Amino acid sequence: MAIVYKCRHCGNVIGKLEEKVVDTSLLGFDQLTTKEKREMIHYADNGDVHIQAICENCEETLGHHPHYHELDFFIQ
């Protein structure tokens, strides 16, 4: 099982954890609301967990262009 962090805007892989057992509270999953968990955490058929996050480049772009927060996707 791997936990794969991908940017929700550009799709780049931010990081990957290759662990057999993971305490999700250490990853902060317990801090998310049920709605946030549904939007951010996806389970692959092979057992991998995919987490939607924001990479540094997209975070910087959002900082320079705050109106992009209104869009679901700002990278074309």
Phi and psi restraints in degrees (range 20) as a CNS / XPLOR table:
assign (resid 1 and name C) (resid 2 and name N)
       (resid 2 and name CA) (resid 2 and name C) 1.0 -125.0 20.0 2
assign (resid 2 and name N) (resid 2 and name CA)
       (resid 2 and name C) (resid 3 and name N) 1.0 149.2 20.0 2
assign (resid 2 and name C) (resid 3 and name N)
       (resid 3 and name CA) (resid 3 and name C) 1.0 -109.1 20.0 2
assign (resid 3 and name N) (resid 3 and name CA)
       (resid 3 and name C) (resid 4 and name N) 1.0 117.4 20.0 2
assign (resid 3 and name C) (resid 4 and name N)
       (resid 4 and name CA) (resid 4 and name C) 1.0 -112.7 20.0 2
assign (resid 4 and name N) (resid 4 and name CA)
       (resid 4 and name C) (resid 5 and name N) 1.0 121.7 20.0 2
assign (resid 4 and name C) (resid 5 and name N)
       (resid 5 and name CA) (resid 5 and name C) 1.0 -97.0 20.0 2
assign (resid 5 and name N) (resid 5 and name CA)
       (resid 5 and name C) (resid 6 and name N) 1.0 122.2 20.0 2
assign (resid 5 and name C) (resid 6 and name N)
       (resid 6 and name CA) (resid 6 and name C) 1.0 -125.0 20.0 2
assign (resid 6 and name N) (resid 6 and name CA)
       (resid 6 and name C) (resid 7 and name N) 1.0 146.4 20.0 2
assign (resid 6 and name C) (resid 7 and name N)
       (resid 7 and name CA) (resid 7 and name C) 1.0 -72.1 20.0 2
assign (resid 7 and name N) (resid 7 and name CA)
       (resid 7 and name C) (resid 8 and name N) 1.0 129.0 20.0 2
assign (resid 7 and name C) (resid 8 and name N)
       (resid 8 and name CA) (resid 8 and name C) 1.0 -72.6 20.0 2
assign (resid 8 and name N) (resid 8 and name CA)
       (resid 8 and name C) (resid 9 and name N) 1.0 -14.6 20.0 2
assign (resid 8 and name C) (resid 9 and name N)
       (resid 9 and name CA) (resid 9 and name C) 1.0 -96.8 20.0 2
assign (resid 9 and name N) (resid 9 and name CA)
       (resid 9 and name C) (resid 10 and name N) 1.0 -52.1 20.0 2
assign (resid 9 and name C) (resid 10 and name N)
       (resid 10 and name CA) (resid 10 and name C) 1.0 -100.5 20.0 2
assign (resid 10 and name N) (resid 10 and name CA)
       (resid 10 and name C) (resid 11 and name N) 1.0 -15.0 20.0 2
assign (resid 10 and name C) (resid 11 and name N)
       (resid 11 and name CA) (resid 11 and name C) 1.0 83.9 20.0 2
assign (resid 11 and name N) (resid 11 and name CA)
       (resid 11 and name C) (resid 12 and name N) 1.0 -1.0 20.0 2
assign (resid 11 and name C) (resid 12 and name N)
       (resid 12 and name CA) (resid 12 and name C) 1.0 -69.8 20.0 2
assign (resid 12 and name N) (resid 12 and name CA)
       (resid 12 and name C) (resid 13 and name N) 1.0 145.5 20.0 2
assign (resid 12 and name C) (resid 13 and name N)
       (resid 13 and name CA) (resid 13 and name C) 1.0 -75.5 20.0 2
assign (resid 13 and name N) (resid 13 and name CA)
       (resid 13 and name C) (resid 14 and name N) 1.0 124.8 20.0 2
assign (resid 13 and name C) (resid 14 and name N)
       (resid 14 and name CA) (resid 14 and name C) 1.0 -87.0 20.0 2
assign (resid 14 and name N) (resid 14 and name CA)
       (resid 14 and name C) (resid 15 and name N) 1.0 -38.9 20.0 2
assign (resid 14 and name C) (resid 15 and name N)
       (resid 15 and name CA) (resid 15 and name C) 1.0 -172.8 20.0 2
assign (resid 15 and name N) (resid 15 and name CA)
       (resid 15 and name C) (resid 16 and name N) 1.0 166.9 20.0 2
assign (resid 15 and name C) (resid 16 and name N)
       (resid 16 and name CA) (resid 16 and name C) 1.0 -146.2 20.0 2
assign (resid 16 and name N) (resid 16 and name CA)
       (resid 16 and name C) (resid 17 and name N) 1.0 130.9 20.0 2
assign (resid 16 and name C) (resid 17 and name N)
       (resid 17 and name CA) (resid 17 and name C) 1.0 -108.5 20.0 2
assign (resid 17 and name N) (resid 17 and name CA)
       (resid 17 and name C) (resid 18 and name N) 1.0 124.8 20.0 2
assign (resid 17 and name C) (resid 18 and name N)
       (resid 18 and name CA) (resid 18 and name C) 1.0 -104.5 20.0 2
assign (resid 18 and name N) (resid 18 and name CA)
       (resid 18 and name C) (resid 19 and name N) 1.0 89.5 20.0 2
assign (resid 18 and name C) (resid 19 and name N)
       (resid 19 and name CA) (resid 19 and name C) 1.0 -130.7 20.0 2
assign (resid 19 and name N) (resid 19 and name CA)
       (resid 19 and name C) (resid 20 and name N) 1.0 146.8 20.0 2
assign (resid 19 and name C) (resid 20 and name N)
       (resid 20 and name CA) (resid 20 and name C) 1.0 -81.9 20.0 2
assign (resid 20 and name N) (resid 20 and name CA)
       (resid 20 and name C) (resid 21 and name N) 1.0 -37.4 20.0 2
assign (resid 20 and name C) (resid 21 and name N)
       (resid 21 and name CA) (resid 21 and name C) 1.0 -132.1 20.0 2
assign (resid 21 and name N) (resid 21 and name CA)
       (resid 21 and name C) (resid 22 and name N) 1.0 131.2 20.0 2
assign (resid 21 and name C) (resid 22 and name N)
       (resid 22 and name CA) (resid 22 and name C) 1.0 -132.7 20.0 2
assign (resid 22 and name N) (resid 22 and name CA)
       (resid 22 and name C) (resid 23 and name N) 1.0 133.1 20.0 2
assign (resid 22 and name C) (resid 23 and name N)
       (resid 23 and name CA) (resid 23 and name C) 1.0 -84.6 20.0 2
assign (resid 23 and name N) (resid 23 and name CA)
       (resid 23 and name C) (resid 24 and name N) 1.0 105.4 20.0 2
assign (resid 23 and name C) (resid 24 and name N)
       (resid 24 and name CA) (resid 24 and name C) 1.0 -63.5 20.0 2
assign (resid 24 and name N) (resid 24 and name CA)
       (resid 24 and name C) (resid 25 and name N) 1.0 -22.6 20.0 2
assign (resid 24 and name C) (resid 25 and name N)
       (resid 25 and name CA) (resid 25 and name C) 1.0 -68.3 20.0 2
assign (resid 25 and name N) (resid 25 and name CA)
       (resid 25 and name C) (resid 26 and name N) 1.0 -29.2 20.0 2
assign (resid 25 and name C) (resid 26 and name N)
       (resid 26 and name CA) (resid 26 and name C) 1.0 -68.7 20.0 2
assign (resid 26 and name N) (resid 26 and name CA)
       (resid 26 and name C) (resid 27 and name N) 1.0 -25.0 20.0 2
assign (resid 26 and name C) (resid 27 and name N)
       (resid 27 and name CA) (resid 27 and name C) 1.0 -88.5 20.0 2
assign (resid 27 and name N) (resid 27 and name CA)
       (resid 27 and name C) (resid 28 and name N) 1.0 -6.3 20.0 2
assign (resid 27 and name C) (resid 28 and name N)
       (resid 28 and name CA) (resid 28 and name C) 1.0 89.3 20.0 2
assign (resid 28 and name N) (resid 28 and name CA)
       (resid 28 and name C) (resid 29 and name N) 1.0 8.0 20.0 2
assign (resid 28 and name C) (resid 29 and name N)
       (resid 29 and name CA) (resid 29 and name C) 1.0 -61.8 20.0 2
assign (resid 29 and name N) (resid 29 and name CA)
       (resid 29 and name C) (resid 30 and name N) 1.0 -30.1 20.0 2
assign (resid 29 and name C) (resid 30 and name N)
       (resid 30 and name CA) (resid 30 and name C) 1.0 -70.7 20.0 2
assign (resid 30 and name N) (resid 30 and name CA)
       (resid 30 and name C) (resid 31 and name N) 1.0 -12.8 20.0 2
assign (resid 30 and name C) (resid 31 and name N)
       (resid 31 and name CA) (resid 31 and name C) 1.0 -86.3 20.0 2
assign (resid 31 and name N) (resid 31 and name CA)
       (resid 31 and name C) (resid 32 and name N) 1.0 -11.4 20.0 2
assign (resid 31 and name C) (resid 32 and name N)
       (resid 32 and name CA) (resid 32 and name C) 1.0 -85.8 20.0 2
assign (resid 32 and name N) (resid 32 and name CA)
       (resid 32 and name C) (resid 33 and name N) 1.0 147.4 20.0 2
assign (resid 32 and name C) (resid 33 and name N)
       (resid 33 and name CA) (resid 33 and name C) 1.0 -75.9 20.0 2
assign (resid 33 and name N) (resid 33 and name CA)
       (resid 33 and name C) (resid 34 and name N) 1.0 167.6 20.0 2
assign (resid 33 and name C) (resid 34 and name N)
       (resid 34 and name CA) (resid 34 and name C) 1.0 -59.5 20.0 2
assign (resid 34 and name N) (resid 34 and name CA)
       (resid 34 and name C) (resid 35 and name N) 1.0 -40.8 20.0 2
assign (resid 34 and name C) (resid 35 and name N)
       (resid 35 and name CA) (resid 35 and name C) 1.0 -64.8 20.0 2
assign (resid 35 and name N) (resid 35 and name CA)
       (resid 35 and name C) (resid 36 and name N) 1.0 -43.7 20.0 2
assign (resid 35 and name C) (resid 36 and name N)
       (resid 36 and name CA) (resid 36 and name C) 1.0 -62.7 20.0 2
assign (resid 36 and name N) (resid 36 and name CA)
       (resid 36 and name C) (resid 37 and name N) 1.0 -40.4 20.0 2
assign (resid 36 and name C) (resid 37 and name N)
       (resid 37 and name CA) (resid 37 and name C) 1.0 -61.3 20.0 2
assign (resid 37 and name N) (resid 37 and name CA)
       (resid 37 and name C) (resid 38 and name N) 1.0 -43.6 20.0 2
assign (resid 37 and name C) (resid 38 and name N)
       (resid 38 and name CA) (resid 38 and name C) 1.0 -62.0 20.0 2
assign (resid 38 and name N) (resid 38 and name CA)
       (resid 38 and name C) (resid 39 and name N) 1.0 -38.3 20.0 2
assign (resid 38 and name C) (resid 39 and name N)
       (resid 39 and name CA) (resid 39 and name C) 1.0 -78.1 20.0 2
assign (resid 39 and name N) (resid 39 and name CA)
       (resid 39 and name C) (resid 40 and name N) 1.0 -31.6 20.0 2
assign (resid 39 and name C) (resid 40 and name N)
       (resid 40 and name CA) (resid 40 and name C) 1.0 -102.8 20.0 2
assign (resid 40 and name N) (resid 40 and name CA)
       (resid 40 and name C) (resid 41 and name N) 1.0 -27.0 20.0 2
assign (resid 40 and name C) (resid 41 and name N)
       (resid 41 and name CA) (resid 41 and name C) 1.0 -110.5 20.0 2
assign (resid 41 and name N) (resid 41 and name CA)
       (resid 41 and name C) (resid 42 and name N) 1.0 125.4 20.0 2
assign (resid 41 and name C) (resid 42 and name N)
       (resid 42 and name CA) (resid 42 and name C) 1.0 -130.9 20.0 2
assign (resid 42 and name N) (resid 42 and name CA)
       (resid 42 and name C) (resid 43 and name N) 1.0 141.6 20.0 2
assign (resid 42 and name C) (resid 43 and name N)
       (resid 43 and name CA) (resid 43 and name C) 1.0 -108.5 20.0 2
assign (resid 43 and name N) (resid 43 and name CA)
       (resid 43 and name C) (resid 44 and name N) 1.0 126.4 20.0 2
assign (resid 43 and name C) (resid 44 and name N)
       (resid 44 and name CA) (resid 44 and name C) 1.0 -86.1 20.0 2
assign (resid 44 and name N) (resid 44 and name CA)
       (resid 44 and name C) (resid 45 and name N) 1.0 159.3 20.0 2
assign (resid 44 and name C) (resid 45 and name N)
       (resid 45 and name CA) (resid 45 and name C) 1.0 -61.0 20.0 2
assign (resid 45 and name N) (resid 45 and name CA)
       (resid 45 and name C) (resid 46 and name N) 1.0 -29.0 20.0 2
assign (resid 45 and name C) (resid 46 and name N)
       (resid 46 and name CA) (resid 46 and name C) 1.0 -83.8 20.0 2
assign (resid 46 and name N) (resid 46 and name CA)
       (resid 46 and name C) (resid 47 and name N) 1.0 3.5 20.0 2
assign (resid 46 and name C) (resid 47 and name N)
       (resid 47 and name CA) (resid 47 and name C) 1.0 98.2 20.0 2
assign (resid 47 and name N) (resid 47 and name CA)
       (resid 47 and name C) (resid 48 and name N) 1.0 -9.9 20.0 2
assign (resid 47 and name C) (resid 48 and name N)
       (resid 48 and name CA) (resid 48 and name C) 1.0 -67.9 20.0 2
assign (resid 48 and name N) (resid 48 and name CA)
       (resid 48 and name C) (resid 49 and name N) 1.0 151.1 20.0 2
assign (resid 48 and name C) (resid 49 and name N)
       (resid 49 and name CA) (resid 49 and name C) 1.0 -113.1 20.0 2
assign (resid 49 and name N) (resid 49 and name CA)
       (resid 49 and name C) (resid 50 and name N) 1.0 125.2 20.0 2
assign (resid 49 and name C) (resid 50 and name N)
       (resid 50 and name CA) (resid 50 and name C) 1.0 -106.7 20.0 2
assign (resid 50 and name N) (resid 50 and name CA)
       (resid 50 and name C) (resid 51 and name N) 1.0 125.2 20.0 2
assign (resid 50 and name C) (resid 51 and name N)
       (resid 51 and name CA) (resid 51 and name C) 1.0 -110.3 20.0 2
assign (resid 51 and name N) (resid 51 and name CA)
       (resid 51 and name C) (resid 52 and name N) 1.0 126.5 20.0 2
assign (resid 51 and name C) (resid 52 and name N)
       (resid 52 and name CA) (resid 52 and name C) 1.0 -86.4 20.0 2
assign (resid 52 and name N) (resid 52 and name CA)
       (resid 52 and name C) (resid 53 and name N) 1.0 119.4 20.0 2
assign (resid 52 and name C) (resid 53 and name N)
       (resid 53 and name CA) (resid 53 and name C) 1.0 -133.0 20.0 2
assign (resid 53 and name N) (resid 53 and name CA)
       (resid 53 and name C) (resid 54 and name N) 1.0 -163.4 20.0 2
assign (resid 53 and name C) (resid 54 and name N)
       (resid 54 and name CA) (resid 54 and name C) 1.0 -129.6 20.0 2
assign (resid 54 and name N) (resid 54 and name CA)
       (resid 54 and name C) (resid 55 and name N) 1.0 127.5 20.0 2
assign (resid 54 and name C) (resid 55 and name N)
       (resid 55 and name CA) (resid 55 and name C) 1.0 -76.5 20.0 2
assign (resid 55 and name N) (resid 55 and name CA)
       (resid 55 and name C) (resid 56 and name N) 1.0 167.4 20.0 2
assign (resid 55 and name C) (resid 56 and name N)
       (resid 56 and name CA) (resid 56 and name C) 1.0 -61.7 20.0 2
assign (resid 56 and name N) (resid 56 and name CA)
       (resid 56 and name C) (resid 57 and name N) 1.0 -39.3 20.0 2
assign (resid 56 and name C) (resid 57 and name N)
       (resid 57 and name CA) (resid 57 and name C) 1.0 -64.3 20.0 2
assign (resid 57 and name N) (resid 57 and name CA)
       (resid 57 and name C) (resid 58 and name N) 1.0 -45.2 20.0 2
assign (resid 57 and name C) (resid 58 and name N)
       (resid 58 and name CA) (resid 58 and name C) 1.0 -69.6 20.0 2
assign (resid 58 and name N) (resid 58 and name CA)
       (resid 58 and name C) (resid 59 and name N) 1.0 -35.2 20.0 2
assign (resid 58 and name C) (resid 59 and name N)
       (resid 59 and name CA) (resid 59 and name C) 1.0 -61.4 20.0 2
assign (resid 59 and name N) (resid 59 and name CA)
       (resid 59 and name C) (resid 60 and name N) 1.0 -42.9 20.0 2
assign (resid 59 and name C) (resid 60 and name N)
       (resid 60 and name CA) (resid 60 and name C) 1.0 -65.2 20.0 2
assign (resid 60 and name N) (resid 60 and name CA)
       (resid 60 and name C) (resid 61 and name N) 1.0 -42.8 20.0 2
assign (resid 60 and name C) (resid 61 and name N)
       (resid 61 and name CA) (resid 61 and name C) 1.0 -61.6 20.0 2
assign (resid 61 and name N) (resid 61 and name CA)
       (resid 61 and name C) (resid 62 and name N) 1.0 -43.0 20.0 2
assign (resid 61 and name C) (resid 62 and name N)
       (resid 62 and name CA) (resid 62 and name C) 1.0 -63.0 20.0 2
assign (resid 62 and name N) (resid 62 and name CA)
       (resid 62 and name C) (resid 63 and name N) 1.0 -33.9 20.0 2
assign (resid 62 and name C) (resid 63 and name N)
       (resid 63 and name CA) (resid 63 and name C) 1.0 -66.6 20.0 2
assign (resid 63 and name N) (resid 63 and name CA)
       (resid 63 and name C) (resid 64 and name N) 1.0 -36.9 20.0 2
assign (resid 63 and name C) (resid 64 and name N)
       (resid 64 and name CA) (resid 64 and name C) 1.0 -80.1 20.0 2
assign (resid 64 and name N) (resid 64 and name CA)
       (resid 64 and name C) (resid 65 and name N) 1.0 -25.0 20.0 2
assign (resid 64 and name C) (resid 65 and name N)
       (resid 65 and name CA) (resid 65 and name C) 1.0 -131.2 20.0 2
assign (resid 65 and name N) (resid 65 and name CA)
       (resid 65 and name C) (resid 66 and name N) 1.0 74.6 20.0 2
assign (resid 65 and name C) (resid 66 and name N)
       (resid 66 and name CA) (resid 66 and name C) 1.0 -58.5 20.0 2
assign (resid 66 and name N) (resid 66 and name CA)
       (resid 66 and name C) (resid 67 and name N) 1.0 -25.8 20.0 2
assign (resid 66 and name C) (resid 67 and name N)
       (resid 67 and name CA) (resid 67 and name C) 1.0 -67.3 20.0 2
assign (resid 67 and name N) (resid 67 and name CA)
       (resid 67 and name C) (resid 68 and name N) 1.0 -15.4 20.0 2
assign (resid 67 and name C) (resid 68 and name N)
       (resid 68 and name CA) (resid 68 and name C) 1.0 -65.6 20.0 2
assign (resid 68 and name N) (resid 68 and name CA)
       (resid 68 and name C) (resid 69 and name N) 1.0 -21.8 20.0 2
assign (resid 68 and name C) (resid 69 and name N)
       (resid 69 and name CA) (resid 69 and name C) 1.0 -59.4 20.0 2
assign (resid 69 and name N) (resid 69 and name CA)
       (resid 69 and name C) (resid 70 and name N) 1.0 -24.3 20.0 2
assign (resid 69 and name C) (resid 70 and name N)
       (resid 70 and name CA) (resid 70 and name C) 1.0 -73.0 20.0 2
assign (resid 70 and name N) (resid 70 and name CA)
       (resid 70 and name C) (resid 71 and name N) 1.0 -18.4 20.0 2
assign (resid 70 and name C) (resid 71 and name N)
       (resid 71 and name CA) (resid 71 and name C) 1.0 -95.2 20.0 2
assign (resid 71 and name N) (resid 71 and name CA)
       (resid 71 and name C) (resid 72 and name N) 1.0 145.7 20.0 2
assign (resid 71 and name C) (resid 72 and name N)
       (resid 72 and name CA) (resid 72 and name C) 1.0 -69.7 20.0 2
assign (resid 72 and name N) (resid 72 and name CA)
       (resid 72 and name C) (resid 73 and name N) 1.0 -39.3 20.0 2
assign (resid 72 and name C) (resid 73 and name N)
       (resid 73 and name CA) (resid 73 and name C) 1.0 -137.4 20.0 2
assign (resid 73 and name N) (resid 73 and name CA)
       (resid 73 and name C) (resid 74 and name N) 1.0 131.9 20.0 2
assign (resid 73 and name C) (resid 74 and name N)
       (resid 74 and name CA) (resid 74 and name C) 1.0 -113.6 20.0 2
assign (resid 74 and name N) (resid 74 and name CA)
       (resid 74 and name C) (resid 75 and name N) 1.0 -6.0 20.0 2
assign (resid 74 and name C) (resid 75 and name N)
       (resid 75 and name CA) (resid 75 and name C) 1.0 -98.3 20.0 2
assign (resid 75 and name N) (resid 75 and name CA)
       (resid 75 and name C) (resid 76 and name N) 1.0 124.1 20.0 2
